[in-house]
Amino acid sequence: MWGRGIYFAVNANYSCPNYSYQIPGTKTYEVFAAYVITGNAYDSGSKSSNAYREPPLAPTGKPHDSIKGHTNGSEVYIVY
């Protein structure tokens, strides 16, 4: 939704069942739990753009460290 990057959802239910591994023969899904340092995140709200190759520039003239979006009831952080 926001271009190439590694996506981290705040709510685990965002990842299940579409972005997780289902253990064969069960209704159990596996996901990773991770602490992610997002730094100065650009908040795109629910507006997505798959054109991002890197975070946009902050008012300081330096690029943001990550992008934060909102979709399917969860905040999602994208690190490039």
Helices and strands as residue ranges (DSSP letters): E 6-9, G 12-14, E 21-22, E 29-30, E 41-45, E 66-71, E 74-79
